[in-house]
């Protein structure tokens, strides 16, 4: 198995190495230098965030290394051909000799592997790693002896016990004594580490989440916390140890089906298991040669596999973890050995197959995190690859592109649910490389541009008047040829038009600068001509390279050429006309900004009652159109779309600013109070009611025309805004007719051009006016009802006592606002605004009834009052036939009329209806306990929330008891 993995991962590296040698090179004495060999430069050493997760302050790298080494030793000693057994002292020497003499003894072989490889890399031997641990060879030897002695002690009690059936830190804690360590400090540090391992493995990152009802986790955490502060007695028969063992085993032996598992789960939770296994895999590297694989690779991989049952590792997790370890080693050792990238690529190919065949969300999450980290690192180099690679290190670029592309393919094709659902035909490799090319070319172009700009500043003192864009064209041409010769051949493996894409990007970058230059000129000059000639030569070079690169493609390079619109300079006259249009539009927008800031929306400003600023805006638009058609140019039809689009956007901008800050319907609707209940006899005493009524009456003074601060947002001012948008909307039709009339005077050929490309005029500002009027009408209506009349509606209607707090005060003040609206708003939108006021009034009436808070309660007798008040409200808008149409009022009052009968329905019937509708909405789950229904988007008599609110405001003992028993609702907020 190990050889298969080795062949798949490390391959033959192009056949240059012998099959039985370690694929990553091992330093040889006096190697012969290779002539003309280009060595990849050594990059600054960097590190990457661990994709498997951060264990935080719980466990250090040293803790992980020591823990996984103990697991490794335990796994080897309990999984060989001979089970772990207790050997009497008299038989130990004989047994040890027989093991060492047998070449087939797995245990002896594994021990040699541990000594020569894993133990070194895990930092437990006196080598270079001893600097990290501050240890010694004596310490290492005692560590091995101590671990094996403890395992033998475990075996003495339970013969043949497998590693997966024990919690190793628990066993070691029980069988180690302070006498097994050099000093008390070392023992206490060892004890703290194993306790932290138990905490992380069973509490922080458990294999199976604990049940909230289970008290074992809290008890275990308390014991561990105490032991971390003060060392605990870990003897086999101590009370503390027995409690610890009971708690640990109860957590470790849980299973998802509720049975007691034979396997202990204490180190196989994500990401603890992956972090441990990562430390184990790092033992594959030679400690003295960080980029070389150890000679004992095959043997060590077999050793590591014995830990899988403890760590919850399988082949697919091994592939992923090993790929990360190889890639991480390449990055942290200065990116000097491409063989590491080659091996990581091979393992990622395995990961791709695993991800495609595996649906486990936990695994896919780890894959996503790992590959995103790898992809992020590769893309930081590939998105500006010209800054990183050159002809001397182009080989490493190929490996890095392969790594990035493969990571992206797995993330998109095998993990992305969106991709799987839609099953789009997406070439991930081509898309990624396309992004790398375009990003790198743009970066290189920006650098060339900066270089040319610096040279230009230098040349000014030398009277060198070569235009900047002429010099830039020469630099870009050199960049194009180097892209063709160096990078294109490498990237063509993933993108058939790699060089063509680079050329198209260069063409676009230079074209943007050329356009800026042309936009800035006011007349043709020698410099202008020179720039245009240089641009023409550059364009020919770029197009030629792109055509040669795609000559063998199916479309002959047409798709790439289509990305490169020609640099042909348009007629100077047309350019001047476009500049003129832009200047006029910019001035118009500036004027709009300046004048709207000063606009007060005064209804007395003119008899039409719309804003003076709108008159000025429309006048400027009219003057601009007249001046445009007077320009001595022959291409009015070709330019009118640009002009009318600009004017359209300016008018749309004015409309947007005119309604900014006015709010919407939601702005003015009050926050609904929490549900409460009331009971019979909860009415306030008469004296208090009289005092409350007096207080309310004081607030019922007329507030018609009040503005609440900013005078530009009062009701009359909002009406002016509505009139203004209506006026603009009407004038747009006048402008359309005027444009068509001007174009009708042109020659027949120009008319034809116009007819082919004109399209619909003012397609932005016309809908903006309609939507703005709609928003302002609704905002005005709801502001009147919920803001201006809040004191007589929200604070007054039915407050404290329904019979004495009726709707008349609200109707009186509402009528005054309706008079203001009728005398101010344009007749074409007046009905719409009054209709919105009616809708807002109906909404406010229902909010008072259904969400008026604990101060509002109703008896069955109050239903007549409520229905009569609502009739008064509808009569106000009908106004004896002079107001809104009766059918419109009937249509908009449907909801209220649907709900009002609930207020004359007996309480028991209401409760039964509430239960029935709740069951219908929530099914059988509501039989045992009625859920509290959420607030409805719309009220109706069959909605559980609506019914519940009627009950909440029902002044009835039965309703109060039901609400108390079912939902324990309070009587007050």
C-alpha positions, 0 to 999 in steps of 0.5 A, a space after each residue: 500500500 505504501 509503495 502505491 501511495 509513494 508511486 502516485 504521490 512522488 512519481 518518477 519526476 520525469 524519469 530522472 530518478 531511480 525508482 527505489 530512491 526517495 523522490 525528493 533529492 537527498 544531498 550527495 557528496 560533491 555533486 557534479 554541477 549541471 552546466 547552464 542550469 538555471 536555479 530558481 531564486 530562494 524567496 523569503 520564508 513565509 508561513 500560511 494559516 493552518 486550514 485545518 483550524 486553530 486550536 487556540 491556546 489549548 495545545 501548542 505545537 510541542 504538545 501536539 508533537 508529544 501527544 501524537 508520538 505517544 499515540 504512535 508508540 501506543 498504536 504500534 505496540 498494540 497492533 502488531 502481529 503479537 498483541 500487547 501483553 504483560 511480560 514478566 521481568 525474567 522473560 523480558 530479555 529473552 523476548 527482546 532478543 527474539 524480536 530483534 532476531 526476527 526479520 519479519 517482526 513488525 514491532 521491531 521494524 516499526 520501532 526502528 522507524 520511529 527511532 530514525 524518523 518520526 521521533 526526530 521530526 516530532 522533536 523528541 530526540 537530541 537533534 536540531 529539533 532539540 532547540 525547539 524543545 530544549 531537551 536532551 538525548 537523555 530526556 528522549 530515552 527516558 520518554 520512550 522508556 516511560 511511554 513503553 513502561 506505561 503501556 505495559 502497565 496498562 497491558 498488565 491489567 487488560 491483556 490484548 487491549 487495542 489502542 482504539 479501545 482506550 483513552 491513551 492520555 487517561 491511561 498514561 495519567 493513571 499509570 504514570 507517577 512523578 517518580 517516572 520523571 526527572 523532576 516534579 516540574 517535568 511531571 506536572 507539565 506532562 500532566 497538564 498537557 494530557 489534561 489539556 488533550 482530554 479537554 480538547 478531544 472530549 470537550 472543545 473538539 469532540 467527535 460527537 457533540 455532547 447532549 445539553 442534558 448531560 452533566 459529564 462535560 461540565 464535571 470533567 471541565 471542572 476537574 480539568 480546570 482544577 488540576 491545571 491549577 493544582 496537580 491532581 493525584 493520579 494514582 490508580 485507585 485514587 477517588 479523583 482518578 476514578 471520577 475522572 475515568 468515569 467521566 472520560 469514558 462516558 464521553 469517549 464511548 458515546 455513539 450516534 446511535 445511542 449505544 456504548 461504542 467499543 472504540 473510544 473517541 478522544 482524538 478523532 474530532 475535527 480539527 484536533 485529529 488533523 492537526 495531530 496527523 499533520 504533525 505525524 506526517 511532518 516526520 516524513 521530512 529529513 530533519 537535517 535537510 528540510 526539503 528531503 523525504 526521509 529514506 524510511 518513507 514507506 515504512 513510516 507511512 505504514 506506521 502512521 496508518 496504525 494511528 488512523 483508528 485512533 485519529 479517525 483518519 481514512 485514506 481520503 483524509 490522509 491524501 488531503 493532509 499529506 498534500 497540505 504538508 508537502 505544499 506547506 513544506 515547499 512554502 516554508 522552506 523558501 520555495 526551492 524544491 519544485 519536487 515538493 510541488 510536483 508531489 503535492 499536485 499528484 496528491 491533489 489529483 487524488 483529493 479531486 477524485 475523493 471529493 468527487 466521490 464523497 458527500 461528507 460535509 465535514 470532509 468537504 469543509 476541510 477540503 474547501 478550507 485547505 484548497 482555498 488556502 492553497 489557491 490563495 497562495 498561488 493566486 497571490 503569485 499568479 495574479 501578477 506572475 510577471 513580477 514573480 517569474 521569468 525565463 530563468 524560473 519558468 518551470 516553477 511557474 508551471 507547477 504553481 499554475 497546475 496547483 492553483 488550477 487543480 485547487 480551483 477545479 476541486 472547489 468549483 466542480 466537486 464542492 460547489 453546490 451551485 455548480 452541481 445543481 446547475 451543471 454548467 459546462 464550465 472550463 474551470 482551468 481555462 477560466 482561472 488561467 484567463 483571470 491570471 493572464 488578464 490580471 498580470 497583464 494589467 499589472 505589468 501595463 500599470 508598471 510600464 505606465 508608471 515608468 513612462 510617466 517617470 521618464 516623462 518628468 525627467 525628459 521635461 528638463 531636456 526639452 524632449 517632447 516625445 508624447 507619453 503615449 508614443 513611448 508607452 506604445 513602444 514599451 507595450 510592444 516589448 511586453 507583448 513579444 516577451 509574453 508571446 515568447 516566455 509565458 504564452 507557451 507555458 499557459 497554453 497547456 490550460 488555455 488554448 488562447 493564452 497569448 491571444 488573451 494577453 494581447 487582448 488585455 494589452 489592447 484594452 489597457 492601451 486603448 483606455 489610455 488612448 481614449 483618455 488622450 483623445 477625450 482631452 484634445 480640443 484640436 489636432 496637433 503634431 503630438 496627436 498625430 504622432 500618438 495615433 501613428 504609434 497606437 496604430 503600429 502597436 495595434 498591428 503588432 498585437 493583432 498579429 501576435 493574437 492571430 498567430 497564437 489562435 491560427 489553429 483554433 476552430 474560429 481562427 482567432 475571431 473570438 479574440 479579435 472581437 475583444 479588440 475593437 479597433 483604435 480608429 480615431 473618430 472624426 474630430 468633429 464628432 469627438 468635439 461634439 461629444 466633449 461638448 455634450 459631456 460638458 453641458 451634462 456635467 454643468 447641468 448635474 452641478 446646477 441640480 446639486 446646487 439648486 436642490 440644496 437651496 430649494 425650500 419647496 414653498 407651495 406659495 412660490 408660484 400658482 402651479 405650486 411646484 418647485 422653481 428649481 424644476 422650472 430651471 432644470 427643464 429650461 436648461 434641458 430645452 436650451 441644451 437641445 436647441 444648442 445641440 441641433 445648431 452645432 455644425 456637424 453632420 452626425 446628429 442622429 449618431 450623437 443624439 442617443 448619447 445626449 438624450 441618455 445624459 439628459 435622461 440621467 440628469 432628470 432622473 438624478 433630479 427626481 431621485 434628489 427630490 424624493 430623498 429624505 422624505 421617507 416611505 410607508 415603513 418610516 412612519 408606522 410605529 413599532 408594535 408593542 409586545 403582546 399583553 392581556 387584560 381581564 375583566 375589571 381592569 379598566 381605570 377608575 373614573 377619576 384617572 380616566 378623566 385626568 387621562 382624557 384631559 391630558 390627551 385633549 391638551 395634545 389635540 390642538 391643531 397641528 396642520 402644516 407642522 413640519 417636525 423640524 426641517 420645514 422642507 419635509 412638512 405636508 404642504 412641502 411634500 405636496 409640492 414635491 409631488 406636483 414637481 415630479 408630475 410637472 417633469 413627467 408631463 414635460 418629458 413628452 414635450 421634449 420627445 416631440 421636439 427632438 423628433 421635429 428637429 430630426 425631421 428637418 435632417 437629410 433622408 440618410 440621417 433620418 434613416 440612421 436615427 430611426 435605426 438606433 434611437 430607441 425609447 427616449 427618457 426611459 430612466 426619468 419617466 419611470 423615476 417620476 412615476 415611482 417617485 410620485 408613488 413613493 411620495 404619495 404613500 410617504 405623505 399619507 402615512 406621515 399625515 396619519 402616523 406622525 401628524 395625527 399620532 396624538 389623536 390616533 395612536 395616542 388617543 383613539 380608544 385609549 383607556 376607555 373605548 366609549 370616551 375616546 372615539 374617532 371624532 378628534 382624529 376625523 376633525 384633524 384628518 379633514 383639515 389635512 385633506 383640505 390642504 392636499 385638495 388645494 395644493 396637489 395637482 389634479 392628476 395625482 390628487 385622487 391617488 394621494 387621497 386614496 393613499 391617505 385613506 389606506 393609511 387611515 385604515 391601517 392606522 385604525 387596525 393597528 389601534 385595534 390589534 396592536 394598540 398596547 395594554 391601554 386598549 381593551 374592548 368588550 363585546 358592547 364596544 363592537 358597535 362603537 368600533 363599527 360605527 367609528 369605522 363607518 364615520 371614517 369611510 364616510 369622510 372619504 366618500 363625502 356624500 359622493 363628492 369624495 372617492 368612489 364608493 367601489 374604491 372605498 369598499 375595495 380598500 376597506 375589505 380587510 377592516 370589514 373582515 376583522 370587525 366582526 371578530 369584536 362582536 364574537 363571543 370569547 369562547 368562539 374566538 378561542 376555538 377559532 384561534 385553536 383551529 386556525 393554529 392547528 391548520 397552520 402548524 399541524 399536529 405539532 400544535 396539539 400539545 402546545 399552541 405555538 405563538 404565531 408570528 406577526 402577520 404581514 397582513 391581517 385577516 380573520 383566519 390568521 392566528 396572529 390576528 385572532 390572538 391580538 383580538 383576544 389580547 385586547 378582549 376585556 374578558 376574564 375567559 380571554 385573560 385566563 386563556 392567554 395567561 395559561 397558554 402564553 403567560 402574557 403579562 398585563 402590562 409592558 
